Amino acid sequence: MKKEKHQYPGAGDQRWVDMARSLNDCRAILVSGVGENPKTILNSCNVHVIEMTGLIDDGLDGVYNNKPIRSIAKPDAFKCGSGCKGNAQGCA
């Protein structure tokens, strides 16, 4: 498989579109944290992003059996700290 030039940090929005293409057969992805931009792009490409805490088995049970999934208590629980020097194009 040929590696696309966009599959590295700093490739902007295209890296999320590329990821969505590779996940097109997934029902959902379970994550402990995600930025608003990647979440918006992945959702717009029909990749359902679920932020959750707890055990992966509980998340899978929720996805496959339509049960509640425990979510993060604070929406900003995974935001970068004050020392972050990134520019929203990947960690720096």
PDB file of N, CA, C and O in Angstrom, chain B, residues numbered from 101:
ATOM      1  N   MET B 101       0.845  -1.174   0.000  1.00  0.00           N
ATOM      2  CA  MET B 101       0.000   0.000   0.000  1.00  0.00           C
ATOM      3  C   MET B 101       0.890   1.236   0.000  1.00  0.00           C
ATOM      4  O   MET B 101       1.793   1.353   0.828  1.00  0.00           O
ATOM      5  N   LYS B 102       0.645   2.138  -0.905  1.00  0.00           N
ATOM      6  CA  LYS B 102       1.416   3.367  -1.006  1.00  0.00           C
ATOM      7  C   LYS B 102       1.021   4.321   0.121  1.00  0.00           C
ATOM      8  O   LYS B 102      -0.160   4.589   0.341  1.00  0.00           O
ATOM      9  N   LYS B 103       2.032   4.826   0.828  1.00  0.00           N
ATOM     10  CA  LYS B 103       1.777   5.751   1.915  1.00  0.00           C
ATOM     11  C   LYS B 103       1.529   7.139   1.342  1.00  0.00           C
ATOM     12  O   LYS B 103       2.330   7.648   0.558  1.00  0.00           O
ATOM     13  N   GLU B 104       0.411   7.748   1.739  1.00  0.00           N
ATOM     14  CA  GLU B 104       0.087   9.083   1.256  1.00  0.00           C
ATOM     15  C   GLU B 104       0.936  10.108   1.981  1.00  0.00           C
ATOM     16  O   GLU B 104       1.316   9.902   3.133  1.00  0.00           O
ATOM     17  N   LYS B 105       1.233  11.206   1.316  1.00  0.00           N
ATOM     18  CA  LYS B 105       2.095  12.227   1.893  1.00  0.00           C
ATOM     19  C   LYS B 105       1.471  12.927   3.094  1.00  0.00           C
ATOM     20  O   LYS B 105       2.174  13.621   3.828  1.00  0.00           O
ATOM     21  N   HIS B 106       0.170  12.761   3.312  1.00  0.00           N
ATOM     22  CA  HIS B 106      -0.522  13.472   4.390  1.00  0.00           C
ATOM     23  C   HIS B 106      -0.537  12.705   5.706  1.00  0.00           C
ATOM     24  O   HIS B 106      -1.107  13.202   6.678  1.00  0.00           O
ATOM     25  N   GLN B 107       0.053  11.532   5.785  1.00  0.00           N
ATOM     26  CA  GLN B 107      -0.063  10.719   6.988  1.00  0.00           C
ATOM     27  C   GLN B 107       1.090  10.981   7.954  1.00  0.00           C
ATOM     28  O   GLN B 107       1.860  10.073   8.269  1.00  0.00           O
ATOM     29  N   TYR B 108       1.205  12.201   8.414  1.00  0.00           N
ATOM     30  CA  TYR B 108       2.187  12.576   9.419  1.00  0.00           C
ATOM     31  C   TYR B 108       1.682  13.809  10.146  1.00  0.00           C
ATOM     32  O   TYR B 108       0.876  14.563   9.602  1.00  0.00           O
ATOM     33  N   PRO B 109       2.154  14.026  11.391  1.00  0.00           N
ATOM     34  CA  PRO B 109       1.705  15.211  12.128  1.00  0.00           C
ATOM     35  C   PRO B 109       2.012  16.492  11.358  1.00  0.00           C
ATOM     36  O   PRO B 109       3.056  16.608  10.717  1.00  0.00           O
ATOM     37  N   GLY B 110       1.108  17.433  11.426  1.00  0.00           N
ATOM     38  CA  GLY B 110       1.303  18.703  10.752  1.00  0.00           C
ATOM     39  C   GLY B 110       0.699  18.751   9.356  1.00  0.00           C
ATOM     40  O   GLY B 110       0.887  19.735   8.641  1.00  0.00           O
ATOM     41  N   ALA B 111      -0.022  17.708   8.952  1.00  0.00           N
ATOM     42  CA  ALA B 111      -0.607  17.669   7.610  1.00  0.00           C
ATOM     43  C   ALA B 111      -1.969  18.353   7.557  1.00  0.00           C
ATOM     44  O   ALA B 111      -2.641  18.312   6.526  1.00  0.00           O
ATOM     45  N   GLY B 112      -2.380  18.977   8.651  1.00  0.00           N
ATOM     46  CA  GLY B 112      -3.649  19.692   8.657  1.00  0.00           C
ATOM     47  C   GLY B 112      -4.847  18.767   8.604  1.00  0.00           C
ATOM     48  O   GLY B 112      -4.779  17.612   9.024  1.00  0.00           O
ATOM     49  N   ASP B 113      -5.937  19.287   8.084  1.00  0.00           N
ATOM     50  CA  ASP B 113      -7.203  18.547   8.053  1.00  0.00           C
ATOM     51  C   ASP B 113      -7.144  17.287   7.207  1.00  0.00           C
ATOM     52  O   ASP B 113      -7.881  16.338   7.471  1.00  0.00           O
ATOM     53  N   GLN B 114      -6.296  17.256   6.211  1.00  0.00           N
ATOM     54  CA  GLN B 114      -6.247  16.110   5.307  1.00  0.00           C
ATOM     55  C   GLN B 114      -5.919  14.814   6.035  1.00  0.00           C
ATOM     56  O   GLN B 114      -6.384  13.748   5.633  1.00  0.00           O
ATOM     57  N   ARG B 115      -5.131  14.889   7.095  1.00  0.00           N
ATOM     58  CA  ARG B 115      -4.794  13.658   7.819  1.00  0.00           C
ATOM     59  C   ARG B 115      -6.030  13.027   8.449  1.00  0.00           C
ATOM     60  O   ARG B 115      -6.111  11.803   8.561  1.00  0.00           O
ATOM     61  N   TRP B 116      -7.009  13.861   8.869  1.00  0.00           N
ATOM     62  CA  TRP B 116      -8.237  13.320   9.464  1.00  0.00           C
ATOM     63  C   TRP B 116      -9.135  12.733   8.395  1.00  0.00           C
ATOM     64  O   TRP B 116      -9.809  11.731   8.636  1.00  0.00           O
ATOM     65  N   VAL B 117      -9.156  13.337   7.220  1.00  0.00           N
ATOM     66  CA  VAL B 117      -9.912  12.780   6.089  1.00  0.00           C
ATOM     67  C   VAL B 117      -9.305  11.440   5.687  1.00  0.00           C
ATOM     68  O   VAL B 117     -10.031  10.480   5.427  1.00  0.00           O
ATOM     69  N   ASP B 118      -7.958  11.372   5.635  1.00  0.00           N
ATOM     70  CA  ASP B 118      -7.284  10.118   5.304  1.00  0.00           C
ATOM     71  C   ASP B 118      -7.609   9.035   6.333  1.00  0.00           C
ATOM     72  O   ASP B 118      -7.846   7.881   5.975  1.00  0.00           O
ATOM     73  N   MET B 119      -7.617   9.415   7.616  1.00  0.00           N
ATOM     74  CA  MET B 119      -7.941   8.453   8.660  1.00  0.00           C
ATOM     75  C   MET B 119      -9.373   7.964   8.499  1.00  0.00           C
ATOM     76  O   MET B 119      -9.638   6.770   8.638  1.00  0.00           O
ATOM     77  N   ALA B 120     -10.290   8.863   8.211  1.00  0.00           N
ATOM     78  CA  ALA B 120     -11.692   8.482   8.023  1.00  0.00           C
ATOM     79  C   ALA B 120     -11.833   7.477   6.894  1.00  0.00           C
ATOM     80  O   ALA B 120     -12.618   6.535   6.996  1.00  0.00           O
ATOM     81  N   ARG B 121     -11.083   7.666   5.823  1.00  0.00           N
ATOM     82  CA  ARG B 121     -11.125   6.709   4.703  1.00  0.00           C
ATOM     83  C   ARG B 121     -10.686   5.326   5.150  1.00  0.00           C
ATOM     84  O   ARG B 121     -11.265   4.323   4.733  1.00  0.00           O
ATOM     85  N   SER B 122      -9.655   5.267   6.004  1.00  0.00           N
ATOM     86  CA  SER B 122      -9.160   3.964   6.446  1.00  0.00           C
ATOM     87  C   SER B 122     -10.100   3.304   7.461  1.00  0.00           C
ATOM     88  O   SER B 122     -10.009   2.099   7.696  1.00  0.00           O
ATOM     89  N   LEU B 123     -11.002   4.089   8.063  1.00  0.00           N
ATOM     90  CA  LEU B 123     -11.941   3.564   9.057  1.00  0.00           C
ATOM     91  C   LEU B 123     -13.358   3.427   8.516  1.00  0.00           C
ATOM     92  O   LEU B 123     -14.300   3.284   9.295  1.00  0.00           O
ATOM     93  N   ASN B 124     -13.524   3.469   7.210  1.00  0.00           N
ATOM     94  CA  ASN B 124     -14.863   3.522   6.622  1.00  0.00           C
ATOM     95  C   ASN B 124     -15.718   2.292   6.899  1.00  0.00           C
ATOM     96  O   ASN B 124     -16.934   2.343   6.711  1.00  0.00           O
ATOM     97  N   ASP B 125     -15.119   1.188   7.340  1.00  0.00           N
ATOM     98  CA  ASP B 125     -15.913  -0.001   7.639  1.00  0.00           C
ATOM     99  C   ASP B 125     -16.157  -0.176   9.143  1.00  0.00           C
ATOM    100  O   ASP B 125     -16.665  -1.211   9.574  1.00  0.00           O
ATOM    101  N   CYS B 126     -15.798   0.828   9.930  1.00  0.00           N
ATOM    102  CA  CYS B 126     -15.990   0.766  11.391  1.00  0.00           C
ATOM    103  C   CYS B 126     -17.331   1.381  11.790  1.00  0.00           C
ATOM    104  O   CYS B 126     -17.756   2.385  11.217  1.00  0.00           O
ATOM    105  N   ARG B 127     -17.977   0.788  12.751  1.00  0.00           N
ATOM    106  CA  ARG B 127     -19.235   1.310  13.279  1.00  0.00           C
ATOM    107  C   ARG B 127     -18.987   2.583  14.072  1.00  0.00           C
ATOM    108  O   ARG B 127     -19.765   3.534  13.989  1.00  0.00           O
ATOM    109  N   ALA B 128     -17.896   2.603  14.847  1.00  0.00           N
ATOM    110  CA  ALA B 128     -17.549   3.751  15.678  1.00  0.00           C
ATOM    111  C   ALA B 128     -16.094   3.605  16.108  1.00  0.00           C
ATOM    112  O   ALA B 128     -15.512   2.524  16.026  1.00  0.00           O
ATOM    113  N   ILE B 129     -15.517   4.718  16.568  1.00  0.00           N
ATOM    114  CA  ILE B 129     -14.216   4.645  17.223  1.00  0.00           C
ATOM    115  C   ILE B 129     -14.392   5.178  18.640  1.00  0.00           C
ATOM    116  O   ILE B 129     -15.057   6.190  18.863  1.00  0.00           O
ATOM    117  N   LEU B 130     -13.786   4.481  19.586  1.00  0.00           N
ATOM    118  CA  LEU B 130     -13.873   4.841  20.994  1.00  0.00           C
ATOM    119  C   LEU B 130     -12.549   5.482  21.390  1.00  0.00           C
ATOM    120  O   LEU B 130     -11.484   4.894  21.202  1.00  0.00           O
ATOM    121  N   VAL B 131     -12.625   6.688  21.939  1.00  0.00           N
ATOM    122  CA  VAL B 131     -11.415   7.426  22.302  1.00  0.00           C
ATOM    123  C   VAL B 131     -11.566   8.011  23.705  1.00  0.00           C
ATOM    124  O   VAL B 131     -12.678   8.232  24.184  1.00  0.00           O
ATOM    125  N   SER B 132     -10.432   8.255  24.350  1.00  0.00           N
ATOM    126  CA  SER B 132     -10.483   8.893  25.661  1.00  0.00           C
ATOM    127  C   SER B 132     -10.482  10.407  25.530  1.00  0.00           C
ATOM    128  O   SER B 132     -10.851  11.109  26.472  1.00  0.00           O
ATOM    129  N   GLY B 133     -10.076  10.912  24.389  1.00  0.00           N
ATOM    130  CA  GLY B 133     -10.082  12.344  24.145  1.00  0.00           C
ATOM    131  C   GLY B 133      -9.845  12.631  22.676  1.00  0.00           C
ATOM    132  O   GLY B 133      -9.171  11.874  21.979  1.00  0.00           O
ATOM    133  N   VAL B 134     -10.410  13.738  22.218  1.00  0.00           N
ATOM    134  CA  VAL B 134     -10.263  14.118  20.812  1.00  0.00           C
ATOM    135  C   VAL B 134     -10.519  15.618  20.709  1.00  0.00           C
ATOM    136  O   VAL B 134     -11.356  16.164  21.428  1.00  0.00           O
ATOM    137  N   GLY B 135      -9.803  16.269  19.822  1.00  0.00           N
ATOM    138  CA  GLY B 135     -10.036  17.685  19.581  1.00  0.00           C
ATOM    139  C   GLY B 135     -11.301  17.909  18.770  1.00  0.00           C
ATOM    140  O   GLY B 135     -11.787  17.009  18.086  1.00  0.00           O
ATOM    141  N   GLU B 136     -11.824  19.125  18.858  1.00  0.00           N
ATOM    142  CA  GLU B 136     -13.066  19.435  18.134  1.00  0.00           C
ATOM    143  C   GLU B 136     -12.896  19.315  16.622  1.00  0.00           C
ATOM    144  O   GLU B 136     -13.785  18.797  15.946  1.00  0.00           O
ATOM    145  N   ASN B 137     -11.779  19.781  16.083  1.00  0.00           N
ATOM    146  CA  ASN B 137     -11.578  19.734  14.641  1.00  0.00           C
ATOM    147  C   ASN B 137     -11.519  18.291  14.120  1.00  0.00           C
ATOM    148  O   ASN B 137     -12.238  17.965  13.176  1.00  0.00           O
ATOM    149  N   PRO B 138     -10.685  17.417  14.702  1.00  0.00           N
ATOM    150  CA  PRO B 138     -10.692  16.027  14.226  1.00  0.00           C
ATOM    151  C   PRO B 138     -12.058  15.363  14.389  1.00  0.00           C
ATOM    152  O   PRO B 138     -12.505  14.631  13.506  1.00  0.00           O
ATOM    153  N   LYS B 139     -12.718  15.619  15.516  1.00  0.00           N
ATOM    154  CA  LYS B 139     -14.032  15.009  15.753  1.00  0.00           C
ATOM    155  C   LYS B 139     -15.038  15.463  14.697  1.00  0.00           C
ATOM    156  O   LYS B 139     -15.795  14.647  14.170  1.00  0.00           O
ATOM    157  N   THR B 140     -15.050  16.746  14.390  1.00  0.00           N
ATOM    158  CA  THR B 140     -15.969  17.286  13.378  1.00  0.00           C
ATOM    159  C   THR B 140     -15.699  16.672  12.010  1.00  0.00           C
ATOM    160  O   THR B 140     -16.630  16.281  11.306  1.00  0.00           O
ATOM    161  N   ILE B 141     -14.427  16.588  11.635  1.00  0.00           N
ATOM    162  CA  ILE B 141     -14.064  16.042  10.318  1.00  0.00           C
ATOM    163  C   ILE B 141     -14.410  14.562  10.242  1.00  0.00           C
ATOM    164  O   ILE B 141     -15.005  14.121   9.258  1.00  0.00           O
ATOM    165  N   LEU B 142     -14.048  13.785  11.263  1.00  0.00           N
ATOM    166  CA  LEU B 142     -14.344  12.353  11.254  1.00  0.00           C
ATOM    167  C   LEU B 142     -15.851  12.109  11.220  1.00  0.00           C
ATOM    168  O   LEU B 142     -16.323  11.265  10.459  1.00  0.00           O
ATOM    169  N   ASN B 143     -16.605  12.838  12.033  1.00  0.00           N
ATOM    170  CA  ASN B 143     -18.066  12.682  12.016  1.00  0.00           C
ATOM    171  C   ASN B 143     -18.649  13.052  10.661  1.00  0.00           C
ATOM    172  O   ASN B 143     -19.576  12.394  10.189  1.00  0.00           O
ATOM    173  N   SER B 144     -18.117  14.101  10.027  1.00  0.00           N
ATOM    174  CA  SER B 144     -18.638  14.503   8.706  1.00  0.00           C
ATOM    175  C   SER B 144     -18.334  13.461   7.637  1.00  0.00           C
ATOM    176  O   SER B 144     -18.986  13.425   6.593  1.00  0.00           O
ATOM    177  N   CYS B 145     -17.340  12.612   7.901  1.00  0.00           N
ATOM    178  CA  CYS B 145     -16.993  11.518   6.978  1.00  0.00           C
ATOM    179  C   CYS B 145     -17.659  10.209   7.403  1.00  0.00           C
ATOM    180  O   CYS B 145     -17.250   9.129   6.976  1.00  0.00           O
ATOM    181  N   ASN B 146     -18.688  10.314   8.247  1.00  0.00           N
ATOM    182  CA  ASN B 146     -19.469   9.159   8.721  1.00  0.00           C
ATOM    183  C   ASN B 146     -18.676   8.194   9.594  1.00  0.00           C
ATOM    184  O   ASN B 146     -18.960   6.996   9.613  1.00  0.00           O
ATOM    185  N   VAL B 147     -17.680   8.711  10.319  1.00  0.00           N
ATOM    186  CA  VAL B 147     -16.983   7.926  11.331  1.00  0.00           C
ATOM    187  C   VAL B 147     -17.481   8.452  12.674  1.00  0.00           C
ATOM    188  O   VAL B 147     -17.163   9.577  13.057  1.00  0.00           O
ATOM    189  N   HIS B 148     -18.259   7.643  13.386  1.00  0.00           N
ATOM    190  CA  HIS B 148     -18.864   8.036  14.649  1.00  0.00           C
ATOM    191  C   HIS B 148     -17.796   7.999  15.748  1.00  0.00           C
ATOM    192  O   HIS B 148     -17.268   6.936  16.072  1.00  0.00           O
ATOM    193  N   VAL B 149     -17.486   9.163  16.314  1.00  0.00           N
ATOM    194  CA  VAL B 149     -16.465   9.291  17.351  1.00  0.00           C
ATOM    195  C   VAL B 149     -17.154   9.344  18.709  1.00  0.00           C
ATOM    196  O   VAL B 149     -18.023  10.185  18.938  1.00  0.00           O
ATOM    197  N   ILE B 150     -16.762   8.444  19.609  1.00  0.00           N
ATOM    198  CA  ILE B 150     -17.336   8.385  20.943  1.00  0.00           C
ATOM    199  C   ILE B 150     -16.227   8.597  21.965  1.00  0.00           C
ATOM    200  O   ILE B 150     -15.302   7.792  22.074  1.00  0.00           O
ATOM    201  N   GLU B 151     -16.334   9.703  22.719  1.00  0.00           N
ATOM    202  CA  GLU B 151     -15.406   9.941  23.824  1.00  0.00           C
ATOM    203  C   GLU B 151     -15.940   9.212  25.044  1.00  0.00           C
ATOM    204  O   GLU B 151     -17.113   9.340  25.397  1.00  0.00           O
ATOM    205  N   MET B 152     -15.069   8.447  25.681  1.00  0.00           N
ATOM    206  CA  MET B 152     -15.516   7.661  26.820  1.00  0.00           C
ATOM    207  C   MET B 152     -14.391   7.459  27.819  1.00  0.00           C
ATOM    208  O   MET B 152     -13.215   7.648  27.506  1.00  0.00           O
ATOM    209  N   THR B 153     -14.774   7.072  29.026  1.00  0.00           N
ATOM    210  CA  THR B 153     -13.843   6.638  30.045  1.00  0.00           C
ATOM    211  C   THR B 153     -14.238   5.232  30.452  1.00  0.00           C
ATOM    212  O   THR B 153     -15.342   4.779  30.149  1.00  0.00           O
ATOM    213  N   GLY B 154     -13.354   4.552  31.125  1.00  0.00           N
ATOM    214  CA  GLY B 154     -13.691   3.218  31.600  1.00  0.00           C
ATOM    215  C   GLY B 154     -13.122   2.127  30.720  1.00  0.00           C
ATOM    216  O   GLY B 154     -12.181   2.347  29.956  1.00  0.00           O
ATOM    217  N   LEU B 155     -13.702   0.956  30.837  1.00  0.00           N
ATOM    218  CA  LEU B 155     -13.214  -0.219  30.131  1.00  0.00           C
ATOM    219  C   LEU B 155     -13.719  -0.272  28.692  1.00  0.00           C
ATOM    220  O   LEU B 155     -14.863   0.081  28.407  1.00  0.00           O
ATOM    221  N   ILE B 156     -12.852  -0.714  27.801  1.00  0.00           N
ATOM    222  CA  ILE B 156     -13.209  -0.818  26.385  1.00  0.00           C
ATOM    223  C   ILE B 156     -14.392  -1.768  26.196  1.00  0.00           C
ATOM    224  O   ILE B 156     -15.235  -1.540  25.329  1.00  0.00           O
ATOM    225  N   ASP B 157     -14.458  -2.831  26.999  1.00  0.00           N
ATOM    226  CA  ASP B 157     -15.585  -3.775  26.888  1.00  0.00           C
ATOM    227  C   ASP B 157     -16.918  -3.087  27.142  1.00  0.00           C
ATOM    228  O   ASP B 157     -17.914  -3.395  26.486  1.00  0.00           O
ATOM    229  N   ASP B 158     -16.940  -2.154  28.094  1.00  0.00           N
ATOM    230  CA  ASP B 158     -18.173  -1.406  28.355  1.00  0.00           C
ATOM    231  C   ASP B 158     -18.539  -0.528  27.164  1.00  0.00           C
ATOM    232  O   ASP B 158     -19.713  -0.407  26.817  1.00  0.00           O
ATOM    233  N   GLY B 159     -17.537   0.083  26.541  1.00  0.00           N
ATOM    234  CA  GLY B 159     -17.787   0.903  25.361  1.00  0.00           C
ATOM    235  C   GLY B 159     -18.305   0.081  24.197  1.00  0.00           C
ATOM    236  O   GLY B 159     -19.233   0.492  23.499  1.00  0.00           O
ATOM    237  N   LEU B 160     -17.705  -1.079  23.990  1.00  0.00           N
ATOM    238  CA  LEU B 160     -18.157  -1.960  22.906  1.00  0.00           C
ATOM    239  C   LEU B 160     -19.568  -2.466  23.168  1.00  0.00           C
ATOM    240  O   LEU B 160     -20.376  -2.577  22.245  1.00  0.00           O
ATOM    241  N   ASP B 161     -19.862  -2.770  24.420  1.00  0.00           N
ATOM    242  CA  ASP B 161     -21.212  -3.198  24.783  1.00  0.00           C
ATOM    243  C   ASP B 161     -22.212  -2.088  24.459  1.00  0.00           C
ATOM    244  O   ASP B 161     -23.310  -2.355  23.970  1.00  0.00           O
ATOM    245  N   GLY B 162     -21.827  -0.858  24.731  1.00  0.00           N
ATOM    246  CA  GLY B 162     -22.691   0.273  24.407  1.00  0.00           C
ATOM    247  C   GLY B 162     -22.913   0.431  22.918  1.00  0.00           C
ATOM    248  O   GLY B 162     -24.036   0.667  22.473  1.00  0.00           O
ATOM    249  N   VAL B 163     -21.842   0.301  22.143  1.00  0.00           N
ATOM    250  CA  VAL B 163     -21.941   0.457  20.681  1.00  0.00           C
ATOM    251  C   VAL B 163     -22.791  -0.650  20.078  1.00  0.00           C
ATOM    252  O   VAL B 163     -23.682  -0.375  19.274  1.00  0.00           O
ATOM    253  N   TYR B 164     -22.532  -1.892  20.452  1.00  0.00           N
ATOM    254  CA  TYR B 164     -23.213  -3.020  19.823  1.00  0.00           C
ATOM    255  C   TYR B 164     -24.597  -3.313  20.390  1.00  0.00           C
ATOM    256  O   TYR B 164     -25.431  -3.904  19.704  1.00  0.00           O
ATOM    257  N   ASN B 165     -24.854  -2.908  21.637  1.00  0.00           N
ATOM    258  CA  ASN B 165     -26.135  -3.228  22.272  1.00  0.00           C
ATOM    259  C   ASN B 165     -26.927  -1.992  22.665  1.00  0.00           C
ATOM    260  O   ASN B 165     -27.877  -2.077  23.444  1.00  0.00           O
ATOM    261  N   ASN B 166     -26.540  -0.848  22.128  1.00  0.00           N
ATOM    262  CA  ASN B 166     -27.249   0.406  22.361  1.00  0.00           C
ATOM    263  C   ASN B 166     -27.445   0.705  23.849  1.00  0.00           C
ATOM    264  O   ASN B 166     -28.538   1.058  24.291  1.00  0.00           O
ATOM    265  N   LYS B 167     -26.357   0.554  24.607  1.00  0.00           N
ATOM    266  CA  LYS B 167     -26.385   0.841  26.040  1.00  0.00           C
ATOM    267  C   LYS B 167     -25.651   2.146  26.296  1.00  0.00           C
ATOM    268  O   LYS B 167     -24.844   2.574  25.471  1.00  0.00           O
ATOM    269  N   PRO B 168     -25.923   2.789  27.438  1.00  0.00           N
ATOM    270  CA  PRO B 168     -25.219   4.042  27.754  1.00  0.00           C
ATOM    271  C   PRO B 168     -23.714   3.807  27.887  1.00  0.00           C
ATOM    272  O   PRO B 168     -23.274   2.771  28.386  1.00  0.00           O
ATOM    273  N   ILE B 169     -22.948   4.778  27.437  1.00  0.00           N
ATOM    274  CA  ILE B 169     -21.494   4.720  27.529  1.00  0.00           C
ATOM    275  C   ILE B 169     -21.039   5.830  28.459  1.00  0.00           C
ATOM    276  O   ILE B 169     -21.422   6.988  28.295  1.00  0.00           O
ATOM    277  N   ARG B 170     -20.223   5.469  29.435  1.00  0.00           N
ATOM    278  CA  ARG B 170     -19.717   6.445  30.392  1.00  0.00           C
ATOM    279  C   ARG B 170     -18.824   7.446  29.651  1.00  0.00           C
ATOM    280  O   ARG B 170     -17.892   7.064  28.944  1.00  0.00           O
ATOM    281  N   SER B 171     -19.127   8.722  29.830  1.00  0.00           N
ATOM    282  CA  SER B 171     -18.371   9.743  29.117  1.00  0.00           C
ATOM    283  C   SER B 171     -17.529  10.569  30.077  1.00  0.00           C
ATOM    284  O   SER B 171     -17.677  10.473  31.296  1.00  0.00           O
ATOM    285  N   ILE B 172     -16.664  11.363  29.523  1.00  0.00           N
ATOM    286  CA  ILE B 172     -15.769  12.208  30.288  1.00  0.00           C
ATOM    287  C   ILE B 172     -16.578  13.253  31.042  1.00  0.00           C
ATOM    288  O   ILE B 172     -17.498  13.854  30.487  1.00  0.00           O
ATOM    289  N   ALA B 173     -16.235  13.467  32.301  1.00  0.00           N
ATOM    290  CA  ALA B 173     -16.972  14.407  33.136  1.00  0.00           C
ATOM    291  C   ALA B 173     -16.760  15.854  32.701  1.00  0.00           C
ATOM    292  O   ALA B 173     -17.702  16.646  32.720  1.00  0.00           O
ATOM    293  N   LYS B 174     -15.541  16.207  32.312  1.00  0.00           N
ATOM    294  CA  LYS B 174     -15.245  17.574  31.900  1.00  0.00           C
ATOM    295  C   LYS B 174     -14.942  17.593  30.412  1.00  0.00           C
ATOM    296  O   LYS B 174     -14.118  16.803  29.953  1.00  0.00           O
ATOM    297  N   PRO B 175     -15.580  18.467  29.642  1.00  0.00           N
ATOM    298  CA  PRO B 175     -15.329  18.497  28.206  1.00  0.00           C
ATOM    299  C   PRO B 175     -13.897  18.872  27.863  1.00  0.00           C
ATOM    300  O   PRO B 175     -13.424  18.545  26.774  1.00  0.00           O
ATOM    301  N   ASP B 176     -13.198  19.546  28.757  1.00  0.00           N
ATOM    302  CA  ASP B 176     -11.836  19.952  28.440  1.00  0.00           C
ATOM    303  C   ASP B 176     -10.799  19.105  29.172  1.00  0.00           C
ATOM    304  O   ASP B 176      -9.676  19.559  29.390  1.00  0.00           O
ATOM    305  N   ALA B 177     -11.160  17.880  29.553  1.00  0.00           N
ATOM    306  CA  ALA B 177     -10.282  17.027  30.340  1.00  0.00           C
ATOM    307  C   ALA B 177      -8.969  16.713  29.630  1.00  0.00           C
ATOM    308  O   ALA B 177      -7.980  16.413  30.297  1.00  0.00           O
ATOM    309  N   PHE B 178      -8.928  16.772  28.319  1.00  0.00           N
ATOM    310  CA  PHE B 178      -7.732  16.385  27.591  1.00  0.00           C
ATOM    311  C   PHE B 178      -7.139  17.511  26.767  1.00  0.00           C
ATOM    312  O   PHE B 178      -6.367  17.256  25.843  1.00  0.00           O
ATOM    313  N   LYS B 179      -7.482  18.747  27.079  1.00  0.00           N
ATOM    314  CA  LYS B 179      -6.902  19.873  26.352  1.00  0.00           C
ATOM    315  C   LYS B 179      -5.427  20.003  26.691  1.00  0.00           C
ATOM    316  O   LYS B 179      -4.988  19.586  27.762  1.00  0.00           O
ATOM    317  N   CYS B 180      -4.673  20.578  25.782  1.00  0.00           N
ATOM    318  CA  CYS B 180      -3.247  20.794  26.002  1.00  0.00           C
ATOM    319  C   CYS B 180      -3.042  21.696  27.219  1.00  0.00           C
ATOM    320  O   CYS B 180      -3.876  22.547  27.529  1.00  0.00           O
ATOM    321  N   GLY B 181      -1.939  21.494  27.884  1.00  0.00           N
ATOM    322  CA  GLY B 181      -1.593  22.322  29.035  1.00  0.00           C
ATOM    323  C   GLY B 181      -1.039  23.665  28.600  1.00  0.00           C
ATOM    324  O   GLY B 181      -0.874  23.930  27.409  1.00  0.00           O
ATOM    325  N   SER B 182      -0.755  24.506  29.579  1.00  0.00           N
ATOM    326  CA  SER B 182      -0.268  25.859  29.292  1.00  0.00           C
ATOM    327  C   SER B 182       1.092  25.844  28.620  1.00  0.00           C
ATOM    328  O   SER B 182       1.473  26.825  27.980  1.00  0.00           O
ATOM    329  N   GLY B 183       1.832  24.752  28.751  1.00  0.00           N
ATOM    330  CA  GLY B 183       3.162  24.658  28.139  1.00  0.00           C
ATOM    331  C   GLY B 183       3.125  24.217  26.685  1.00  0.00           C
ATOM    332  O   GLY B 183       4.177  24.103  26.056  1.00  0.00           O
ATOM    333  N   CYS B 184       1.946  23.968  26.134  1.00  0.00           N
ATOM    334  CA  CYS B 184       1.837  23.507  24.758  1.00  0.00           C
ATOM    335  C   CYS B 184       2.308  24.579  23.793  1.00  0.00           C
ATOM    336  O   CYS B 184       1.906  25.738  23.893  1.00  0.00           O
ATOM    337  N   LYS B 185       3.152  24.190  22.868  1.00  0.00           N
ATOM    338  CA  LYS B 185       3.653  25.122  21.844  1.00  0.00           C
ATOM    339  C   LYS B 185       3.091  24.774  20.463  1.00  0.00           C
ATOM    340  O   LYS B 185       3.550  25.296  19.447  1.00  0.00           O
ATOM    341  N   GLY B 186       2.100  23.891  20.440  1.00  0.00           N
ATOM    342  CA  GLY B 186       1.537  23.436  19.170  1.00  0.00           C
ATOM    343  C   GLY B 186       0.718  24.512  18.478  1.00  0.00           C
ATOM    344  O   GLY B 186       0.354  25.527  19.070  1.00  0.00           O
ATOM    345  N   ASN B 187       0.440  24.257  17.202  1.00  0.00           N
ATOM    346  CA  ASN B 187      -0.328  25.199  16.390  1.00  0.00           C
ATOM    347  C   ASN B 187      -1.562  24.525  15.782  1.00  0.00           C
ATOM    348  O   ASN B 187      -2.029  24.908  14.709  1.00  0.00           O
ATOM    349  N   ALA B 188      -2.081  23.515  16.487  1.00  0.00           N
ATOM    350  CA  ALA B 188      -3.252  22.753  16.031  1.00  0.00           C
ATOM    351  C   ALA B 188      -2.955  21.956  14.769  1.00  0.00           C
ATOM    352  O   ALA B 188      -3.874  21.591  14.035  1.00  0.00           O
ATOM    353  N   GLN B 189      -1.693  21.685  14.515  1.00  0.00           N
ATOM    354  CA  GLN B 189      -1.283  20.892  13.358  1.00  0.00           C
ATOM    355  C   GLN B 189      -0.526  19.650  13.800  1.00  0.00           C
ATOM    356  O   GLN B 189       0.238  19.082  13.019  1.00  0.00           O
ATOM    357  N   GLY B 190      -0.721  19.232  15.008  1.00  0.00           N
ATOM    358  CA  GLY B 190      -0.024  18.080  15.564  1.00  0.00           C
ATOM    359  C   GLY B 190       0.809  18.531  16.753  1.00  0.00           C
ATOM    360  O   GLY B 190       1.152  19.707  16.876  1.00  0.00           O
ATOM    361  N   CYS B 191       1.125  17.598  17.611  1.00  0.00           N
ATOM    362  CA  CYS B 191       1.885  17.967  18.809  1.00  0.00           C
ATOM    363  C   CYS B 191       3.273  18.455  18.436  1.00  0.00           C
ATOM    364  O   CYS B 191       3.895  17.965  17.494  1.00  0.00           O
ATOM    365  N   ALA B 192       3.738  19.425  19.192  1.00  0.00           N
ATOM    366  CA  ALA B 192       5.066  19.979  18.933  1.00  0.00           C
ATOM    367  C   ALA B 192       5.981  19.706  20.101  1.00  0.00           C
ATOM    368  O   ALA B 192       7.148  20.095  20.075  1.00  0.00           O
TER     369      ALA B 192
END
